[in-house]
């Protein structure tokens, strides 16, 4: 269903025949096709039978099959689109010379209503459904006879909107909301040696998508499309999710492994963007809980709680002679582990149990001599066998912030380096860096004393650790603190705290 509606690009007018023509033209524009074995039109009502939407590429294909689709003019400027309650989705894919894998899904819907409104140049589709279901009916491919598999996805209280603006932006916008999403997967080896059971669900889930400059999709490469003005953005989110997985392995000559993994989050979101400025991604999860149960582990029950986890990154993706900016930020707040793990490593409570935090903020500049998107499109082998030096050059790397609080100790730091890509000899094939890095460690002595008290390390090992730190660090401005500054000068010399190491 989504595959067909996703092809509704520029439509000439809101008549049933013109809607059907628009589907065909727009499918062709995206490198796909949509056909009907038979069409019947009478009094503003167009019936399409044996409709097939198909898109095919070197490594796979997708077909969406519908026995009957009815497009009907409602008399109020709208066109009603009625899809069958049962549809079929067929996906095939292969890698290299391997036999292709084939999956057939049954797609069902309850109370689905779709209406087209607007004009030929600014068309909008509004959809609602009580339920949309997708279920794996058949799986074929290498070794599939050795296992049974099931996959079901159910969306309830479905609402969607799809809008296309042909002029002047040549843009496409869409959003999807669902009161709930449920996914169930079963994988069982027929000889009883392995099984995996996964259940995942989310409440109030949503997806938004927008694209401008879609005419650039006609370019031969993604590099060319982005340079011609293609911009794509999207985001997903939910207001609560949970999952559970049961895994069993019973192999010959090995102990039987059986365990469960459970998790939940109070809220989560992720977003991405792709343009000539780069590829951006960000994700946030709040109040997440993870629980692992396995009797064969040293800690049979392990729990992990995270108050907030946030990640964002920006990477250049187009070829450029000039440096482009990149950056990555990782922030973890309120990391706690369960009592079962503490009972094993620190039964007497000698170590501080304050929640751990982590912050890493890095940015810099680099340029690609060949687009990584186009290299990846040529195949995984082409991408993985090309070294970073063949693809581009690093010019600047900055550590804007580093902060780690753990077991009562605190590590912080910052620094900045530039790179001379003309000098690949000083550091044996690596561009010569120049700059400095400063680190501050607070509470190290207290932590080592506490680790000795728990028996985690021996007194003589602690002495060796302290001697090693004293070689590369010096006392800080406050009690129980150590600081170090690492410098690399213009000649490639490495200096720690004023002492030359290289």
Number of C-alpha atoms within 10 A of each C-alpha: 18 7 15 19 13 16 21 24 29 23 23 16 18 19 23 25 19 14 24 18 17 20 23 21 19 19 24 14 16 16 13 19 20 22 18 18 10 11 16 10 14 9 8 14 18 21 18 20 18 14 19 19 22 21 19 15 10 9 12 15 16 19 21 22 24 22 17 19 18 19 24 24 20 14 8 7 14 18 23 20 20 16 19 16 15 16 18 20 23 19 18 18 18 15 13 9 6 10 12 15 16 18 16 18 20 17 24 19 21 15 11 19 16 19 19 23 18 15 17 20 17 20 22 21 21 16 16 21 18 16 19 22 18 20 20 19 17 13 18 14 15 11 7 12 11 10 14 13 17 15 16 18 17 19 22 21 15 20 18 18 18 21 22 26 19 20 10 9 13 19 21 24 18 19 18 17 22 24 17 21 24 18 17 18 17 16 16 18 16 12 9 12 13 18 19 16 17 18 17 18 20 25 19 17 22 22 18 17 18 18 20 21 19 21 17 19 18 13 13 10 15 22 20 19 20 23 17 17 16 22 21 20 18 18 18 18 21 24 16 20 21 18 18 18 18 16 17 17 17 15 12 8 6 8 10 13 15 16 17 17 18 18 18 21 22 17 19 22 18 18 18 18 19 20 23 19 18 18 19 19 18 18 18 17 22 20 18 21 19 19 17 19 17 16 12 12 12 10 17 13 18 19 19 16 21 21 18 19 20 18 17 18 19 20 20 24 23 24 20 15 11 11 18 21 17 21 18 18 17 17 18 19 19 15 20 17 18 14 14 14 17 16 12 11 16 19 13 11 12 15 19 13 14 13 17 19 20 19 17 19 18 19 18 20 19 21 23 22 17 16 21 21 15 18 16 13 13 11 13 11 10 12 17 11 9 12 9 14 14 11 16 19 19 21 21 21 21 19 19 15 14 19 19 17 19 18 17 17 19 18 19 18 19 19 19 19 18 18 18 16 15 9 14 12 10 13 11 9 11 16 20 23 26 19 18 19 17 17 17 21 22 21 19 19 17 15 18 21 17 20 20 17 16 17 12 12 14 14 15 10 12 16 12 11 12 14 12 11 15 14 11 15 20 15 15 14 10 9 10 14 19 22 21 22 19 20 25 19 13 12 10 14 14 18 16 19 16 11 11 12 11 9
